[in-house]
């Protein structure tokens, strides 16, 4: 029997839809055909979410991974017991924000110990996270801090489109100031490494400009493309890599959607997020690139407006689990191949 990776699923903000989509996703027996899912969160909240969505799943409340059963029909949950029974749905809560952080911190500990092969995160609420005393823009930056990594990238994966971001959770003026050739180069390098690991030997990479029409030879903007992007592209193409740009974002995303590129490099948050989310929130997956552990996530928020109503869609979580399993398996094969070569 082939190895099934252990995927730690963090519960996210307990006032949002995270617990509900987890219970819905783990009701699919097919999940257990590809991985061993383990929730890190609050068993009481999961039980309540199960009641809300009409689930027949049994909660196995555990303290250690060794106690997990990994069997369909049972949800194994490392229970931190941080959520009060009467926590309201759909409201910002410092308690829920702190708990979301603690779920992630415990999960990182488990990855460091080798107990997990990948992490898959349900959504958190940034306002609640800050109210709980943890000042991070989101999961990506928090995971970088907890794993001791100075710089990571966000990659969004949707059907027929992958997008990696040079900057993410900062204002547009700050993003433009932060963009510089070294950061652009490192972002493209992370994209290239991830795609090669996923089986694409010679990735085709399209790089967005900053200004409309990628500046149109200085007509728009103040030469940002020439100053901040072109030097990075020139260095990487000198390695023989297929990196094209800077290109107008509007036509680049069209070309990528029809298959001309394997990944698009977006300069700022909305430039990359918009096209992916047009394709459907249920289809998108967020992959953090550059961490020492594989991390995927749903590409939607806590949806406070529908939390507690049992109508949240679990398809993005199923896709995130699928991506986590695929990347974990490829990493395992890569490690085996390296070991084999070393033994020759």
PyMOL commands that set and color helices and strands:
alter all, ss='L'
color gray80, all
select helices_A, chain A and resi 18-25+31-34+43-53+65-67+94-112+126-131+139-147+172-178+181-197+212-215+224-237+249-257+269-278+281-283+315-342
alter helices_A, ss='H'
color red, helices_A
select strands_A, chain A and resi 5-10+35-41+58-62+74-79+118-121+153-158+161-165+204-208+242-247+263-266+285-289+294-298
alter strands_A, ss='S'
color yellow, strands_A
deselect
rebuild
show_as cartoon
